[in-house]
Amino acid sequence: SSSRVVASPDYLARNGTPARPSDLTAHRCLRFPRLGAAIRTTWPFGKGKRAIEIQVAGNFASDDFVALRVAAERGLGIARLPQLIVHDAIRAGRLVSLLDAHAPPPTPLHIVQVGGRHHPPRTRAFLDFIEPRLARVLAQATAA
């Protein structure tokens, strides 16, 4: 699952468009806490030897991706969100994708199963239901 750095056209018109990751230090960033930890203060960019962490700050944080997307759409700042959450808003023009050339590698998405190879029928039914749908949604999001 990949993430996108996004902002509303209105925010960019008022505050300028970052051309490189280091430009984010001059912007209001909408932040998400790490699981069970404090609000994330850095965002990763680049790959391999070009990988960097950029210090970000802002006065809005939430552990709800949809709340962060809505805040970005309303011009409160720049957000880094999963592509699945923002691809419709980007397509509709409510958000603009930024710094795509500097994106880090996608984060793998896994379905973790406890136990051996044999699953209860309800677990097998759920996996049979979710796997093709998840693959289709991820393919649509990455094509956007």
Disulfide bonds with the S-S distance in Angstrom:
none
